[in-house]
Each structure stands twice: as structure tokens, then as C-alpha cells.
Amino acid sequence: MWIVDLDKKVVHDMSRPQYECKISKIPKDNRKKIYTDGGLKRFFDDPLNKEYNGCRYCMPDFYEFDMTSIFRNN
């Protein structure tokens, strides 16, 4: 099962959670659950979900770091 943090736009893998994920701190109303591999694939393939990434701790294969964010002025 995977948990999607709708606020931070991060997907967490519940089969290998890490301490750094802080999954317990995600509010219940900002969570979405995905139960199957096919559902996860459809979620990431959907053009509306392009800004979602995998968690860098529990899903490093789906994590993409935007290098241009280093050079942006905040």
C-alpha cells in the first residue's frame, strides 16, 4: 500500500517506511491510499499528477530532484 500526501505532493511506500518520512504526521484529510501496483502506475501516468514525486527515503526510484530549484530566488 502507498500513502499519498496531498499537501506536500509526495508518495510514501508503506512496505518500507523510514523514520524520515514522518508518515504519522500527515493529517488524515490530506491522505490518499493506493492499494495496487497498477493503481500506482496509473497515478504517476496521469497528467494531472505530474507534480507528485516518490519519497526520497522510502521510494528513491520515483524521486526526482529539480536541479533548477537551487538557482531560483525565493
Secondary structure by P-SEA (a helix, b strand, c coil): cbbbccccccccccccccccccccccccccbbbbccaaaaaaaaaccccccccccccccccccccccccccccc
